[in-house]
Amino acid sequence: MNICFVVNRSYIGQLKVAIYSLAKYNKETNIIVLTHDLTNIDKEDLIRFAKEYGQAIRFVNMDDSLFEGLPRMGYDASYTAYFKLMIPYALSDLEKVLYLDCDLLVEKSLDELYNKNTNHFMSACLDEKVNKKRIEHIKLITGETKNYFNSGVILFDFKHQDEIVNQDVLFDYIKSNKEIFKFHDQDILNHFYINKCDHLEEKYNYVTTYKSIKDIFIHQGGKDAVVIHYANWKPWNNNYIGKYYKKYLKAYKTLKKNEKLNFLKRRNIFSMLKLILKYIVR
């Protein structure tokens, strides 16, 4: 099973948590990390860490200057997330690749997902929030009004290579439309693949923001989740109010016993209340 992450030095801790959760339910995967700034020491440490949990890991060096001028992402304001756009070209020698964001926990075996029979090059879950609240943006990006997918979990099946957009066409589009991207790499992938993407069940990319007042108390669909994705609010921030904080905290604390982790902040009630008010008003 080929599992791909993109990461920079700011997210090494989050990557370790994701790999730890992956290894609990999936043995001997082939992990590929797209990166641009990991040092040799960082790489040796990650190789050692992955090996301890029965996983193999290798690194593909990327050129982040390719995305110069695009909106930056994350608290470290980087271009790293855009590296997933290069998976169709950098990893085309593989039969299949399952891409995972670093801000997630794997809760079950990924075999069923990885071995799905696919009709298209990409398979991903629909982004309910964007499809519900950002219809005009979807239309601007894709010409469609629905079926916008989330790029946090993507299965790439290279038997459908004929659907891969030419790399020059990809970058021509990026350079000509930098000002319209709200959701970064996700917008770009949807522009080219919205009608060439199989829709996965929500359980493969279960997002931790709330769907409704009811969802606050029962976490609809959460029990079946194969992948829990902390897509909007991050559990390592002190104002986190989303679902499944304790799951992430438990994994973090378990790893911290043997690893130098220091990215998870103590939650602050005032910061949480401020975010709650902002969320209600919006």
ABEGO torsion letter per residue (X at the ends): XBBBBBBBAAAAAAAAAAAAAAAAABBGBBBBBBBAABBAAAAAAAAAAAAAAGBBBBBBBBBAAAABGBBBBEAAGBAAAAAAAAAAAAAAABABBBBBBABBBBABBAAAAAABBBABABBBBBBAAAAAAAAAAAAAAAGBABGBBBAABBBBBAAAAAABBBAAAAAAAAAAAAAABAAEAAAAAAAAAAAABBBBBAAABBBABBABAAAAAAGBGAAABABBBBAABBAABAABABBGAAAAAAAAAAAAAABBBAABBBBBAAAAAAAAAAAAAX
